[in-house]
């Protein structure tokens, strides 16, 4: 599908949902221009996020840090994640920010087929559903990681185009002091945009530096 056709299809979805859109907002990259993260990259990032999020919910539980170190995942943490886990007393706001990463994690899990669909982002993802998809901490994560397969570029870019335009809509709503249009949850949309931009190597940036331009 061409970028223009993808954009037109997304705009029709938004129109049906009553979500405003900007007709001259640019297209996302074409499939030929896009390089996706590898399945192993996505899998490793999933486990890092899972452990960071778990720690953010209960910082006294050191099993997540232990797991990362025992299974050679610690070195794959982003600098901000490693700093957070190494801090004996992180700020409450910092912990809260990392709990929101469960929404980015959900998109990564969708991207490797652990969830069949991306629902319209009107509410937070159920954490128990996310947890149920991960193997037991009694097992190495690596066989699971190596079993994953990233979805096609077409599917990923369909999601990227939609999330990009949803983020524009929620940003405009926030600027005007209005609630998210179409029932959208702005925080969820932001995290989804962050994750999909990392998957598509938008700007070819590392995890901590990902941008979410609208």
Residue pairs with C-beta under 8 A, 6 or more apart in sequence:
1 9
1 31
1 154
1 157
1 158
2 30
3 27
3 28
3 29
3 30
3 161
4 27
6 27
6 28
6 157
6 158
6 161
7 27
7 28
7 161
9 158
10 21
10 158
10 161
10 162
10 165
11 21
11 23
11 165
13 162
14 20
14 21
14 165
14 166
14 169
14 182
15 21
17 120
17 182
18 181
18 182
19 165
19 166
19 169
19 181
19 182
19 184
20 169
20 172
20 181
21 165
21 168
21 169
22 165
22 168
25 164
25 165
25 168
25 214
27 161
28 157
28 160
28 161
28 164
28 200
29 157
29 200
31 153
31 154
31 157
34 153
34 156
34 157
34 200
34 201
35 200
35 201
36 150
36 153
36 156
36 199
36 200
36 201
37 45
37 150
37 198
37 199
37 201
38 150
39 112
39 145
39 146
39 148
39 149
39 150
40 145
40 146
40 148
42 108
42 111
42 112
42 148
42 150
42 199
43 112
43 141
43 144
43 145
43 146
43 148
44 73
44 76
44 145
45 76
45 108
45 198
45 207
46 105
46 108
46 109
46 112
46 145
47 68
47 71
47 73
47 134
47 141
47 145
48 68
48 73
48 76
48 77
48 78
48 81
49 101
49 102
49 104
49 105
49 108
50 64
50 105
50 130
50 134
51 64
51 65
51 67
51 68
51 73
52 64
52 77
52 81
52 84
52 85
52 98
52 101
53 98
53 99
53 101
53 102
53 105
54 61
54 63
54 64
55 61
55 64
55 65
55 84
55 85
55 98
56 84
56 95
56 96
56 97
56 98
56 99
56 101
57 95
57 99
59 90
59 95
63 137
64 85
65 74
65 85
67 73
67 137
68 74
68 77
68 85
71 140
71 141
71 142
73 141
74 82
77 85
78 206
78 207
78 208
79 208
80 208
81 98
81 207
84 90
84 94
84 98
100 187
100 191
101 191
102 124
102 125
102 127
102 130
102 191
103 121
103 124
103 125
103 187
103 188
103 191
103 192
103 195
104 191
104 192
104 194
104 195
104 198
105 130
105 195
106 115
106 125
106 130
106 192
106 195
107 118
107 159
107 191
107 192
107 195
107 196
107 199
108 195
108 199
109 115
109 130
109 133
110 117
110 118
110 151
110 159
111 150
111 151
111 156
111 159
111 195
111 196
111 199
112 148
112 149
112 150
112 151
113 148
113 149
113 151
114 133
114 148
115 133
118 159
118 192
120 182
120 183
120 184
121 163
121 166
121 184
121 185
121 188
121 189
121 192
122 180
122 182
122 183
122 184
122 185
122 188
123 185
123 188
124 185
124 187
124 188
125 188
134 144
135 141
135 144
150 156
150 199
156 196
156 199
156 200
157 200
159 196
160 196
160 197
160 199
160 200
163 189
163 192
163 193
163 196
164 193
164 196
164 214
166 184
166 189
166 192
166 193
167 189
167 190
167 192
167 193
167 212
167 214
168 214
169 180
169 181
169 182
169 184
170 180
170 181
170 184
170 186
170 189
170 190
171 186
171 214
172 181
173 179
173 180
173 181
173 184
173 186
174 186
180 186
180 189
190 212
193 212
194 210
194 212
197 203
197 210
197 211
197 212
198 205
198 207
198 210
202 210
202 211
203 209
203 210
203 211
205 211
